[in-house]
Amino acid sequence: MSTHPPFRKVFEGVATRSQMFALFDRHSDTPGVDPLSGVPYASEWFEISASEYHFMLGLLPPLFQRTGMFGMSEYKAGNVTSVFFAIRIRGRERWFHGFCDLSDKHSPDAMRAAIIAHETGALDSMTREEKLEAIWSATHADFRGIAGETDPDAWPSEHHGKRTILVYTVGQGTTLKLLEDLTDEEIDSRMPAVHARSRRRGGNDAELS
């Protein structure tokens, strides 16, 4: 039986090569997690370009390869490795990267299905949780942290260990706020520009052909 966490999109838009490599290690500076276990990464995914897909395919002999999918032979940690997907959506080829826990042999196919389901959903198909993950990924380490890590008295004990982010509040200036407590307006204002442009266009180019 599968025990992988829910599949979740962690970046909105098409990641550049530098963004892709940053996302490969996005948990490396997150206090309170063990990135070497691979667990924080399992089931995360994001979109890349064709050039990054083929670059990664040529980097190392793949662990496995079949039509529209290959896995990296170098594991991230534990049973978690990178799997790359080429998926035709609404007549257009698109490319994605995801971290799959191969202790579940069905994980790559389940992730592919989850990506298709997500990208053929509603216009604003990112869930609140996925938006928060995208914001966390895009925020520089200097502007995010963990509640109670440096000043335990600054936060109630029930919030210790939760992620925080710097926000500007009218009348209060710049303050730390729990990531999970961001308002819808604060979330929208912090989403990557690609996402904002997509919403202004009102287009939905995610439909399975």
Salt bridges, closest charged atoms under 4 A:
GLU12 OE1 - LYS9 NZ 3.00
GLU12 OE2 - HIS195 ND1 3.48
ASP25 OD1 - LYS76 NZ 2.57
ASP29 OD1 - ARG144 NH2 2.76
GLU44 OE2 - ARG8 NH2 3.56
GLU44 OE2 - ARG26 NH2 2.78
GLU44 OE2 - HIS27 NE2 2.96
GLU47 OE1 - ARG94 NH2 2.81
GLU52 OE1 - ARG17 NE 2.52
GLU93 OE1 - ARG88 NH2 3.36
ASP104 OD2 - HIS4 NE2 3.87
ASP109 OD1 - ARG66 NH2 2.52
GLU119 OE2 - LYS9 NZ 2.99
GLU119 OE1 - ARG94 NH2 2.75
GLU119 OE2 - HIS118 ND1 3.13
ASP124 OD2 - LYS131 NZ 2.99
ASP124 OD1 - HIS195 NE2 3.92
ASP124 OD2 - ARG199 NH1 3.74
GLU130 OE1 - HIS118 NE2 2.87
GLU133 OE1 - ARG26 NH2 2.57
GLU133 OE2 - ARG163 NH2 2.97
ASP142 OD2 - HIS140 ND1 3.55
GLU180 OE2 - LYS162 NZ 3.04
ASP184 OD1 - ARG128 NH1 3.31
GLU186 OE1 - LYS177 NZ 2.76
ASP188 OD1 - ARG199 NH1 3.04
ASP205 OD2 - ARG92 NH2 2.70
